[in-house]
Amino acid sequence: MQILHMNKGDGETSYAKNSVVQKQIISATISVMDEAVADSLCKTLPAQTMGIADLGCSSGPNTLMVVSEIISKIYYTCSQMGISLPELSVSLNDLPGNDFNDVFMSLPEFYRNLEKETGIGPDGCFISGVAGSFYGRLFPRKSLHLLYSSSSLHWLSQVPADLYTKAGKHLNKGKIYISKTSPPSVVKAYLSQFQKDFFAFLRSRAAEMVAGGRMLLSFMGRSSPDAAAEVGTHQWELLSQALMSMALEGLIQEEKIDSFNAPYYAPSAEEVANIVEEEGSFIINHLQGFEIDWDGGSSENNNNDNNNKNVVNGLENLSRGRQVAKTIRAVVETMVESHFGRDIMDELFCFDAELVDHYFSKTRAKHINLVLSVSRNIDSWQ
């Protein structure tokens, strides 16, 4: 909780400047979001107030993009249904280290645009920040009608505890996440931590949501039953290789790599569905995976020419590897720096960019993103 947050500010390595992949993921889920908003309104209104939350909101342009989409859909749906628009209570949640100042400084312009487009002013939409882990309770009971989270639930509450022997030996030597060379006990430890965390997430939200409320979640996953499958693990594999290259040059100690493990898990759709069923408070309306390229293009837009450069206005821009490395750095730098120190960060992500470029020259690099839409189960209402 104290370490993990996206890079702050608006500099070259900031999350605000390097979150195009996350923006593409949000855009790809708009149709599912629209359905969830409409269904939530139908099942929970009329009400004087509608509680909305974005969990893992981060900062930068994507944060209020999500809120704007949700509010616009609520406005137009209420207009079509001929019902009064409720007052909107919008909570933006992330860990305490998140750059909430950046979010709050964006609010005046956001309110001006919102009022211009919908007529909803600050007295009809109340936005607040809520700092804390979404693996525990964040809101009063029965206060939320609609909940959204994107690109967040693949982050675990902690590094799995069982990645060491009783004698303190590291089980995942030379790697920082699940790999083809990882022993089965490492895979088991990661899955166990995800099951525990996702169950706690669902149980917390079950208490906070009204009957019939909707929740839309999207996060990194995988299509293969194999947790070590290349799609879902390979960005971490390349970062491991970059660290090992630095160890060979004497820039870091290999022991430091052995003792570092990412608090991350990319689940399969089946693993997600099993936990939702076990927890029992929600009904699955939609669960599917879609592909997105590492540099932010969807699979439908990929030209598959293995061109290793991005071209903007006819001029060669950053290599795709450097662009992807900047995206990764914006997300993971704080926790990597806390373990290895600040001095190696520039060189580490240069190594990583070279490895990513080489990978792009051989294959199309893609993520699998899972989209899960659920309803609060009225039958299990407590």
N, C-alpha and C positions, 0 to 999 in steps of 0.2 A: 504493500500500500504506500510506503514511503518513497519507493524508487520508481515504480512503473508509471510513466506518463509520456505522452508524445513530446517531441522537441518544441519548445515554446517560441513565441515571437513570430517574426516574418522574415527571418534571414534565409540564406541559401539552403541550409540543412533543416529548416523548420518544417513541422508537419503542415502548417498552413500553405507552404509552397510545394509540398510533396505528398499530396493526398489524392491524386487523380484516380488511383485504383479504387479507393474507398468511395469516391464520388460516382464512379461507374457502377459500383455495387448498389449504391443507393438508387441510382437511376433505373437499374435493372429490376428493382423490387417495387417500383411505383404502382404497377397495376395491382399487385397483391396488397399493397398498402391501401389503395383506394377501396378495394373490396372490404378490408378489415374496418376501415373508418365507417363506411356505409352500414355495415352489419352492426357495429357497436352502437351507432346512433339509433338504429331500428330497435335494438334490444334493450337499451338502457335509458332512452329518453321517453317522455319529457323529464328534464331535470333542470334545476336552476344553475347548477355548476357541473362542468365536465372536467374530470381530472385526466391529464395527459402527462406522460413521462417519456423522456429519451434517456436511456441508460447507456453509459459509456459515450457521452456526447462529444468528448474531446473539445477541440477549439479549431478556429479557422473557418473557411467559407462553408464547409459541409454541415456544420452544426445547425445554423439557422436555416439552411436550405431544407433540412428535414422538417423542422417546425413549420416553415412556410407552406410546404406541401400538405402537411396534415391539416393546418388551419384552413387553407383554401378549400380542401375537400370537405371539411365540416361545413364551411360557409355555403358552398354550392349544394351540398346534400340537404341541408336544412331548408334552403330556398326552394328546392324541388319538392320537398316533403310538405312545405307550407307550415313549418313549425318555427317557433322562436329560437334564435340562436342562444344557447346557454353561455354564461360567463365561462371563460376558459382558464383553467389553472394549469400552467405548463411548467413542469419541473425538469431541469437539465441536470443530470447526474453524471459524475465521474469521480475518480479518486481525488484526494485532497491536493495532490501535486498538479492537477490539471490547470491549464492557463485560463481560469475563469475570468480574469481581468480582461483578456482579449474578447471573450464572449460578451461580457457586460458592456464593453465599449462599443460593440456593434449594435446594441439594442436600439439606440435612438433612430438610426437609419432604418433598422428593421421595422420599427413601429410606424415610421413615416410611409414606407412602402406598403405595409399591411393596410393602413388606413386608406391609402390611395386606391388600392386594389379591391378592398372588401368593405370599407367603411368601419372596420373594427379598430377602435383606438385602445390606448393603454387602460382605459376603464372597462374594457370588455375582454382583455387578454392579459393575464398576470403571469409574468415569467420570473422564475426564481432558480437559483443554483442549489443543488443538494450534493454535498461532498461526502462520499463514503463508498464502501464496497457493496456492489449489488448481490453479493453472496450472503447478505444478511438483510434485515428489515431496514427500509428507508422511509416509508410513508405510513400514515395512519391506516387503520383497518378500513376496508371498503371505501377507499377514497379515489381509486383509479378506474377510469372507463376504458382508456386506450394506452397501451404501452408499446414502445418501439425501442429496438436496439440493433445497431449495425456494427459489424467489424469489431466486436468486443468480447463475445462469449467464448472465443477460442483461447482467451487469456485465463489461466487458472488462478485460483486464490493464492497459491504458493507452489514452489517447486515440489514435486512428489517426494515424500519423506523416505521412500524405500529404494532410493537410487544408490545406497551405500550398504556394504555388509556390516555386520555387528562390529567387526574389527576396524571399520572406517574406510575400507577399500572402495574406490570408485568403480561402479559397475559399467559405466558408459564411457570408458576411456577414449579420449581423442574426439569425442562427439559432444554436441551441445543439445541434441534432440534425438528422437528416435531415428535410427539408421538401419540399413540392411545388416550392419555388423553388431547391432545392439542385441544383447541377450534377451530372451523372452521375459525375464523378470523386469526389465526396464519398460517394455511395452505394457506389461501388466500394471506396473506402478503408475504409469501415465493414465491408462484407462481408468484405474481405480480413483485417481484424484479427480478426473473429469466427472465420473459418475457421482461422486460425493458433492462436488461443486454445483453441478447442474441440478441435482436433486434439491440442494439448499436454495438455489436460485428460484426454482419453481415453487417450493414451499413458501418462501418469503413473498413472492408475488401473489400466491393464492390468497394470502391473508389480506393483501392490500387492494385487490381488485373487486369490483362489484360483480354480482351475478350477471353473466352474459357479456362481460367485458372482453375485449380482444387484445391479443398480444402478438406482435410481429417481430420476429428475431431473424437476423441473418449473420452468419459467421463462417469462417473458413472451415472446410471439412474435406472429405475425400469420397470418391466413388468406389474405391476398392475396399474389400473387407480387411486387407492387409494394412496395418497401421504404419508399416515401413514403406508403403508404396511411394514411388517417386513423386507423383502428384500429391502434394500434401506435406512433403518433408524436404524437398530438394533445396529450397532457399536456405534452410538451416544447414543442410549438408555442405553447401558452398561456403557459407559463413564459417563452418567448422574447418573446411579446407584452408580458408584464408588465415584463420588463426594458427593452424598447424604450419603453414608456410612461414609465418612470422616466428614461430617457435624454432623452426629449422635455421632461421637467420639469427637466432639468439636474442630476438626482440622481446619475447615473453617466455615464461617457463611453461613447459608442457603440463606440469602439474596444475597450473591455473586453468588450463583448458579442461582437464579431467574433472575439476571440481565445479565447473560451471554448467548448469542445465537450464534450459529455457522453461519458464512457467507457461506452457502453451500446449494445446492439444487440438488436432484437427479430427473430429469424429466422423464416423459414417452416419448416414441417415438412419440406419437400423439401430445403431447405438443411441442416437437421440430419441427415436420413437420408443425404445424400450424404457428409457428413463421417464419420459412423459407418462407412459402407461403405468409404470411402477408408482410414481408419485400420486397420480390419480385425480388431480384437481382440474385438469384441462382436457379438452377434446381437440384433436388435431384436425384442422380444416385443410391444411396445405403443407406439404413437405416435399421439397425437391432440391436438386443441386443444379447449378449452371456453371459453365466455364467462363473464366475471364483471364486474359493474358496478363503476364507479370507487369507489363508496362501500361496496363490500364485499358487496352482495347478488348472488346468482347470477341468471342470466337467467331461471330458472324462477320465482324469487320476485319478479321485477320487476313492479310493478303498472302501469307504463307510463302513469301519469297526469301525468307531468312536474311533479309536486308538487316545488317547490323548497325545501321545508323538511322536516326530520325531526321527527316528533312522538313524544314519549316520555311515557307516562302521561297523554295528553291535553294536554300542554304543549308549545309550540313550542320546539325545541332549536336547535342551530346550523344555519345553512343548509347545504345539501348541499355547496355550493361551499366554504364555510369548513372543513367537515369533511374534504373531499378535499384542500384546500390544507394542512391540518395533517398529513395522511398523507404528502403529498409532502415537506413540510418535514422531517419526521422521518427521511426517507430520504436526501434530497439536500443538506440544509443544510450539512454539513461541507465538501463540495467547493465548493458555491456560495460559502460564506463565505470559503474560502481564496483565492478569486479576486476577489471583489467587496468583501470586508470585512464585519465584523459589523454595522456601523451600519445597513445598509439591509435587514436580514433581515425585521424586522416589517413594514415598508412593502411590501417585495416580495411577501410572501405574502398581504397584504391585497389588492394588485392582482390577484394570481393567483386568489384566492377570488372576486372579482367577475367575472373572466373565466370561471371554471368555472361559477358560477351562471348566467351568461348562456348558456353552452353547454348546460347542463342544461335551460334553458327552451326550447331548440330541438330537442333530440334526446336519445336515451338513450345515455349514455356508457358504453362497455364496453371491457374489455381482452380479449385472447386469451391464454390461458395454455396452453403446450404441456406435455404429460406424456409422458415417454420412459422406458420400462422396457427394460433390456437385460441379457443374460447374458454372462458372460465366456466367450468362444469357446474350447472345449476344443481344437478342431482347430488353433488358432493359438497354443496354449499354449507358452510358452518358459520 
